[in-house]
Amino acid sequence: MNVALNETYHSTHGAIQESNHVFIKNGLQFFVEKNPPSSVSVFEVGFGTGLNAFLALLFSEEAKIKTDYTSIEAFPIDLKIANQLNYVEQLKRVGTRDYFQHLHQAEWSKKIKVTDNFSLLKRKTTIQDFDFESNYDVIFFDAFAPAKQPEMWGLPILEKVIKSLKQNGVFVTYCAQGQLKRNLKSLGLIVESLPGPPGKREMVRATKS
């Protein structure tokens, strides 16, 4: 829970289900299956609890694909809270607790190699202050809801983010707001409304082609 915004980091219907459905299945996995690469680069807006990064790490291990993961977070959660999260137990992934802890303990602004297939770079900053130095294959847009952070979903921020998306790259988010879809279309993306995870009717995937 982000106390300042009075908003949960993930769906109350099931954080793992939501993240797997939106960001892994319909984002990272979709891109890899459509454009079989030797490596993939991911940019995440909103590191939050580290769940999306952890699931991406697990996917990279299973798919045996090199994944370069960059994430920004303006309001990092306390390490004590991170250590209390039970994602590893829920996923029944014995032996991966160290990986999850590495994600949270990683020094900010320093790229680290978590596994042979997964590297992580975290930046403690807002998207407004972040300067893109690379382009990405997949963007996980996991900002707080438009009702809580309307500026994050406006055209100026979206345009900045989409400029960093590679050709044939994929942008995914849990949000299916009509204005969001219109904004993405105005930036030249092919926008799809897909069935959402439990508790959400739709989600959005947009492709730069």
N, C-alpha and C positions, 0 to 999 in steps of 0.2 A: 504494500500500500504506500503510495506517495501521499504523505500527510498534507503537504502544501496544496495539492490539487484535489485531495479527497478522492483519489482514483486508484483502483487496483492495477497492478502491472499486467495481469493476464485475466482472461475470462473466468468468471466464477463458476462456469460450467465445466471447467477442466483445463488447466493451463497447458498440460502436455498435449492433450488432444488438439487444442487450438493451434499451438505452435507447430506441431507435426503436420497438421492439415494445411495451414496457410503457408508457412515459410519453407518447410522441407518438401512435402509432397508436391505442392503446386508452385513452388519457387525453385529451390535448388535441384531437387530430383527432376523436375520438369525440364529445366535447362540442360542438365547433364544428359538426359535421354534424348533430347531434341538435337543437341549439338555436342556429341561425344568428345570431350576435351581431354587433354592429358593433365590439365590443372584447371582450377576455377577460382575466381576472385569474388568475394562477397563483401558488401558494405551494409552495415546495419545502423539504422537510426534508432537508438534506444537499447543499450546493453541490458539495463534493468536487472533482472534476477540471473542473467546469464543463461537462461534456458534455451533460447534460440541458438546461441553459440555452442552450447553443449550438444544439442541435437544435430547441429551441422557437423560437429566433430565426430559424433557417432556415425553419421552418414558417410563422412569422408573415409572413416576406417573400414566400413562395410563395403563401400564402393571402390576402395583402394584408389582414391583420387586425391591429388594434392590440392589442398584448399587453403587459400590465403584470405584470412578473415579480418576485416577492420570494423571496429565498432566505436561509436561515440556515445557518451553518457554525461549529461550535465549534473545529475544528482545520483551518484553511486550509492548503492545500499551498503550498510555497515557489514564488515566481514563476519561479525557475530551472527547477523541475520542470515547471511549467505550459508554459513556452516550449519544452520538449522533447517535449511531446505532439504526436502526428502525426495528430490527428483530421481536420484540414483536408485533408491529403494522402490519407488513406484515403477520405474522402468525395468526393475529386476536386472540391472546391469552390474553384476558383481565385478569388482576390480576396476571400476571407472571413477570411484570417488576421488582419487588423486587428480584425475583429469579435470573434474568439475572444480576442485579447489584451486588448481593451477590457474584456471580462467579468472577466478576472483582475486587471487593473490598476485597475479601478474602486474608488474610495474607499469604505470601509465606512461604512454608515449614511447614505449620500448617494445619492439617486435620480439616475440618469443616463439620458440618451437615447442608446442605442447606434445605432439606426437610426430612420427616421421611424415605423416600426411597432413598435419594441421598446424598452421601458424596463426598467431593472434597479435593484433595491434589494437590497443585500446587508447582512445583519446578522451580526456576529461574536458569536455567542451560542449557548447551548443552547436547546432547546425548553422546558426547564423554566424558564428565566429570561426567555423571550421573552413580551412582552405584545402580543397581537393588537390592532391598531388598525383593521383592515379585514376584510371578508369576501371569500371567493374562489370562483371558478367551478370551478377544478381544483386538486387537491392532489396533488403528486408526493411520495409518502412513500418516500424513498430512504435511510433510516437503515441502519446496519450490521445484519447478521443477528441474529435473536433470541438465538442462542447466544452472541453477542459483546456485545450490548447489550440484554438482556432487558427492562430498564426502559422502553425506547423503544416496546415493543410492548404494554405493559400498558394496562389500561383508563383510568387517570388521564391518561396522555399522549394516548391516542387521543381521549378525550372532549374534552380541551382543543383538539385540532386540529379535530375534527369540528364543534365549535361555530362555527368560523370558516368553514365551508363553506356557501355559499349554497344556497337551495332549488334543486333540480335539478342541484346541483353534483356533481362526480365526484372520487372518491378512488381513486388507483391505486398499486399497489406490486408489486414482484417477488415478495414473500413470499406463500405460500399456506398458512401454518400454520393448523391447525384452530382453535386458540384465538383467533387473530386474527380469523377469520371470525365466530366466536361473539361476540367483543367488538363488532365492527362491527354485527352484527345487533341486539345489545342496545342500541345507540345509535340504532336506528331506521332504519338504512340497508338498502337492497336490495343484497344481496351476490351477486356472480357469480364463479364460478371459471372462468377462461378458459385456453386453451392458453398455455403459457409460451414464452419465447424458447428458442433452442437451449441445451440443458443443464439446462433446468428444465421439469418436467412441467406446472406450473400457475402462474398469477399471479392476483391478485385485483383486481377493480374493484367499487367500492361507490358507489351513487347515493343522494343525499338527496332523497327525493320524498314 
